[in-house]
């Protein structure tokens, strides 16, 4: 099966922004991705809707926001850009049910909500600004790093690295946020991203600053979380700087994967049937420096990790029975890439 690959990245040191490639999962190899959309400022995170519309982080001058592109045309057609004073977001996600886009702004400590219009353009509908701080130097203020709809589709989960919180907001059909319920991590945990178990009322919260992953129970009735257990993502004897980055859960809910920037690796965990326990299975090098993101291909028989500082990617084959990874291909050119997205070929 042929798949499309999109890479989002920085444009600071020669990177073109968004790169595209084709992955044939019968060949076990990935050709070098090529520049695809080069007129955005550091599109570091991407999301593609069911209508094949790309929503990407965007920046221009002293403004930041989100751009929308129609991928049904060749070349992709810019629909609109929604920019505001300040830095660009760190993460974007799509709410298909309500036709909304959420943007998490790390530097501004806020989450922005945009309505997807009939022509697939975006219109700003709401923003929530967080406050507070944590004990670590990186936690001088609120730093919203992630926002996405919960599995029950009722609420928005918002992760704040700066003030050590995980907040759930009610979301109206017209894109307004309200009635937050707040879970506080241990001080200095530095939460970055979260994934939900779709078989059990469980979530896995990744701490960037602590290099830990917490298993949480989730109450869909109240939107509240409770801590079950916390495990490290790096060896106990590793003392150099590390920042945990991306977290992904296999679709069968049996294996959890985390990237480590500094220890430069992927850590693989087995997930118990009830979702409440994790067992570390493997730590494997990313063959590069600072792997901010990785992702499964559509078959989940492969994982691609991209190393930001060395601009190279590593492709792994994945055993769906054991969850373990085997390096398949290294040194794939991925200029300044920090986000990986596989799509069905159209």
N, C-alpha and C positions, 0 to 999 in steps of 0.2 A: 504494500500500500504506500502510495506517495503522500507525503504530508508537507504542509507549509510550515516553515520556521520563521518566527519573527524575534528579533533581538532588540531590546531597548537599551540605550546607553548614553553616556556623556558625549559632549562635543567640545571638550576642553583641550585635548591633545591630539587632534587630528581625526577623532571619531566622527563619522557622518551622521550619527543619531540612530535611526532605525535601519537595521539590516534585515534582509530576507534571504531565505534559502529553501531548498527542497530536500526533504529527507525520505529516502526509499528504505523502508525498514526491512526489505528483503536483501539489501546489499551490505548492511552492517557498517556503512561508512557515511559520513556527512561531508558534502562539498563545502568549500569556503563560502559563507554567506556574503552577499553583495549589498551595497548601499541601496536603500529602498525609498525612504523619505528623509530628505536631508535639509529641510527648511524649518526644522523645529530646534529650539534651544534645549539641549540635554533632555531628550524624552526618555527618562530613566525607568518609567513603568508604563505598561500597556495593558489594555483590556479590550476585547473584541466582543461585540454583541451578537445575538442570534441572527440579526439582520446583516451581519458582516460589516459592521461599522466599527472603526478603530477609535478608541478614546485614549489619548496619550498625554502624559505630563508635558508641559510646554513652558518655556521661559523666553522673555525678550526684554533686554535692558533691565530695568528695575521692577519688572512685572513678572508674575507667574500665574499659571492656571492650567487649563485643559484644552486640547484641540481635538476636533472630530474629523475623521477622514472616511470617505466611502471607499471600501476595498473592493466593491463590485465593478469599479472602473479600472482601466489600465491606461496611464498610471493612476494611482489613487487620487481622488479628488478631495481637496480641502473643503469641508462644509463650513466650519466656523471655529474661532478661537475665543475662549472666555478668559480674559486676563484681568488681574487686579494688582495694585501695588503690593510689593513684597516678593518673597522667594517662591519658587515653584513647589508643587507637592512632591511627596515621596512615594505615594501609592494612589492608585485609582481602582475602583471596582464598579460593577454594574448591578443594578437591581432590576431584573427583567420584569418582575411582576408589576412594579410601580413605574417602570420606565424612568429610572433615576440613575445618576452617576454620583459616586461619592469620591471625594479627593481628600487625602490626609496630608496636611501640611506640617512637616516636622519643625521647621524653623519658626513658623508663626504660631504653633501650638493650637491649630484649629482643624476642624473638619468642615468641608464645604459640600453642599448638596446642589445638584443641577438637574433640571428637568430635561428629558429627551423629548424634543418636539417631533411633530409628524415628519418633518424633513430631516430628522436625525441631528439637527443642531441642538446646542445646549443653551439653557437659560438658567442663571443662578436663582435658587429658591430659598436657601437658608445657609447659615453658618453658625457654628458653635465654637467658642473660644475657651480653651482650658486654661487653668491657672495651677499654680503649685510647683513644687520642685522636689528633688530627692537628694540623698547624701553624696552621690558621686559627682565629680567635676562635670561630667556630661549632662547632669541633671539640674542645671542652673535655672531652668524654667520648664514649662510644659512642652512636650515634643510629641505630638500626635503622629503615629507612624503607620497606622493601619485602620481601615474601617470597611466592614462588609456585613451583609445581611446574615442573620442567624439562620440555622436550618429550618426553623419553624416559620420563617419569612415574616415574623412579626416585628423584629427589632433590628437595630444596627449595633454591632459590636465594635467599639472604638478602643484601640490600644494606644496608651500614652507612655512612652519611654521616659519622659522627663519627670512625671509625678508618680510613677509606679502604680498606674491604675488601668483597669479594664472596665469600661462603662458600656451599658446597654441603654439605647434610646428607643422610645416608641417613634415610629415613622408614619406620617400621614400620607395619603395618596398624592397630595400636592407638594410633597417634599419638605415637610417641616419636622424638626426633631423636638422631642419633649420627654419629660418624666424619666430622667436618667436613674439607673441603679448602678452603684459603683462597687467594684471589687478592688481591694487594695492588696498588692503583692507584698512580699517581704521588702524592706527598704533596700534600694540599690539593685533590685532584680532587673530593672530596665527592660520592661516588656516591649517586644518589637512586632511580632506577628502571631496570629492564632489560627488554628485549623480545628474543625469540628468533626467528631466521629458521627457518621450518619446512621449507624446501627444502634448506638447507645447515647444517652444524654451526657456526653463527655466532650470536653475540649482540651486541646494541648496548646499551652501558651509558652512561647519561646522568649527567654530573657537574653537580650543582646549583651548587656553589661555584665551579667552574672555567668554567662555561658551555661545556662540551665534550661530545662524544660519542665513546666509544671503541668500535672494532670488535674483538671478541674471538673467537677460535676456541674451540670447546667440545668436550671429549673426553668422550663419554657413558660410556666405559668406566671412567674414573677420576673424573669429575666436576670436572675441572680446566679452567681457562681460560688462554689466552695472548693477549697483546696483539698486534694486527695494526697498527692505526693509530688516530690520534686527530685529530678535526677540531673547530673552533670552531662554536658555534651562533649567534654574534653577530658583527657586523663588527669588524675589528681596531681601528678608530678609535673604537669606542664605549667610553667610560671610566667612565660612571656605573654604579651598582650594578645587577647583573643576577643572577637566580637561575633557571637552567634548571629546568623543573618536570616536565611530562608528556612521555612518548615513546610513539608508536604506529606500528605497521607495517601497511601495507595487506595484505589477505589474499593478494594475488598476490605478496607479498614484494618488490615493485618500488620502493616509495616509503616513506620514513621521515619522520615528522613530529615536531617538538619545539616545546614552548611556552617562551617566554622572559618572565620576570617582571622588569620594569624596562625592557628594550628593548620589551616589550609587543607580542610578535609570535609568529607561527608560522614556523618554518624548515622548508623542504621539501628533502629529499635524494632523489636517485635512487640506487637500490641496484643494483650490478652483478649479473649473473646468478650469479656464484659467491658473492655476498654479502659479499665482502671489501673492496669499495671503495664509498665514498659520494661523490656529486657534488652540491653545493648547487645547487638550481634556483630557489629563491624565498624571500623573506622578506616577509611580509604582516602589516600591523598588525591587532591584535585589537580596535581601536576602543574601548579601555577600559584599565583599570589592573590589573595583576597577574593575568594569566591562568594560574591554577594547573592547570587541566585543560581538556581538549577530547576529543572522541571522534567516530568515524565513526557515521553512521546505519547501518542494517542493509544498505542497498544500496551503501554506501561512495561514493555520489554526492554526499554532503554531509558537512560537518564542523561541529560546534557547539563554539565556544570560550566559556568563561565567565570573566569578569573579577571577581576576588574583591573588590577595593577599591571598584569602581564599580558592582557588582551589576548588570552588564549582560552579555548574551550576544551573540555575533556568529555568524551562520550563513553558511557558505560553500558554494558549489557546487564540486564536485571533478571535474576531468577525469580519468577512469580511464586514459586513454592517456598523458597527459603528467604526471599527478600534481599539477598546479598548481591553485591555489585562486582563486576569484573571489568577492568579497563579495556575498552575496545579501540579507542582512537584518541590520540592526544595532539596538542598544538594546532587545533583548528583555529584559524584567525577569527577573532571576535573583538574588534577594536572598541575598547572602553565599555564593553557590554556588561550590564548589571541586571537584566531581566530576560527571561526565556519563556517563549510561548509557542506551543505547537498547535496547528490548526488543520482541519480537514482540507485537502486540496480541492480547489474549486476552479 
